[in-house]
């Protein structure tokens, strides 16, 4: 998104430096908010608060075979 916005500014005739500064000014906050939300959401699992690493680190459960029909 940031690169696309910078390219749009460049297409409108802005200089490279000006396009990067303006693009960063408009897109930096949403990028940082997304990154921080992801980091804070994963912190409990990283610190082991969820117990055994949470559902992501659990080994897959093997299906039990069906009993043979007699």
MOKA-V139599 format. One record per helix or strand of 3 or more residues. SS is the DSSP state (~ for helix, > for strand). FROM is the first residue (numbers start at 0). TO is the last residue. If there is no record, write none. Layout:
SS:FROM:TO
SS:FROM:TO
This chain:
~:1:10
~:15:45
~:54:56
